[in-house]
Amino acid sequence: MKAVIIGGGIGGLSAAIALKRCGIETEVYEAVKEIKPVGAAISIWPNGVKCLNYLGLHENITALGGNMAYLAYNDGHSATTLTRFSLSPLVQAVGERPYPVARAELQNMLLEQYGKDAVQFGKRVTHIEEQQDGVCAWFEDGHKATGDLLIAADGTHSVIRNWVLGYQTERRYAGYVNWNGLVDIDETIAPADQWTTFVAEGKRVSLMPVAGNRFYFFFDVPLPKGLDEDRDTLRGDLKRYFSGWCPPVQKLIDTLDPQTTNRIEIHDIEPFMQLVRGRVALLGDAGHSTTPDIGQGGCAAMEDAVVLAIALQTNSLGIEDALQRYQEKRNERVKDLVLKARKRCDVTHGKDQQATHAWYDELKTETGERIMAGIEDTVMGGPLA
Ligand code: FAD
């Protein structure tokens, strides 16, 4: 059996490693010559970590991951702690730790595990066609690839999604802009072993530790789409949006490097229930694009990869049947994640000011139990719970 995999991001590479481990021949085609991830870092929650463990990457991920032992919310203006608690009960309940990691390092880890030389870079697929006993993909440079099945892991702007669904999906602007990057850990900004978030005015500023004594930081601000802002205006923009916020936030804005800070308008796609057509399967953001508000897009791509590999390995009624079983196992799960993230996004970013202020009040009485119960519910919905 040979699988053609389109896309060498988190989803495509996880799928390639998972299938290879099951003895399935794989070919990976990636559009760009060099992958430059859209964000600086990513939090991999225990459901994603378990998938990486399944792929034989446990030691690698623990080496790249930051020590996120505590979680705290602070008021953005006064820096007063609203809640702070240990994540240890969560780890005990779900059986694995969460790991925030630098994206470039995660990408490199997956590439190394699959085999960097085995990925065909600079190959952008233009269209695909299902043939009698397989699938054929054509590329911009005239190259043609054939396989018994095709995995479309070509991201949120997937060109293969339309072919699978038979219609064009629209990306939905979630109403806020996210800036993210990496800085050296500075304990006058936040503790080194904690996920710290400052909240006020429907905005947030967050810091998570990653390996190498660095913080992954991000800022969220509800804003209209398409503003004329870029790296040249970045520090001034953040100073303006966070004017009057507490000293740690000001220090973070002063410290960050605008040239390595990303600015992203956050989108998702209304969930759809079809991930498969014949011998073609959508995987990762191609099949379910979510806002990053519960940190699950990449984790879900890893889950897809594991479920798909197991379906292909354990079902003997043919590829179409195995892919249908993959779809059945995944579509409710990924829909749930997208909608959960959208709900969290709206509360965090002041879509309804009353609900956002009620949440700030709730944080003052939070012992950690409610937040960890929510995370546990999400994590335990994964395939390796
Ligand atoms: P991508 O990473 O987009 O990879 C798709 C690949 O396909 C790319 O390399 C692209 O070049 C290639 N490609 C595209 N078109 C073609 C083509 N025509 N032919 C060939 N190749 C093609 N997730 C988490 O789990 N935790 C987090 O904390 C988290 N934080 C996030 C923060 C932000 C700001 C954002 C924007 C997202 C976050 N996510 C997070 C989501 C996560 O980044 C995505 O879900 C994940 O990257 C999806 O991986 P993917 O492989 O499906 O798609």
Boltz pocket constraint, residues with backbone or C-beta under 6 A from the ligand:
constraints:
  - pocket:
      binder: B
      contacts: [[A, 6], [A, 7], [A, 8], [A, 9], [A, 10], [A, 11], [A, 12], [A, 29], [A, 30], [A, 31], [A, 32], [A, 35], [A, 38], [A, 39], [A, 41], [A, 42], [A, 43], [A, 44], [A, 45], [A, 48], [A, 123], [A, 124], [A, 125], [A, 126], [A, 153], [A, 154], [A, 155], [A, 156], [A, 157], [A, 158], [A, 159], [A, 178], [A, 180], [A, 264], [A, 283], [A, 284], [A, 285], [A, 286], [A, 288], [A, 290], [A, 292], [A, 294], [A, 295], [A, 296], [A, 297], [A, 298], [A, 299], [A, 300], [A, 301]]
      max_distance: 6.0
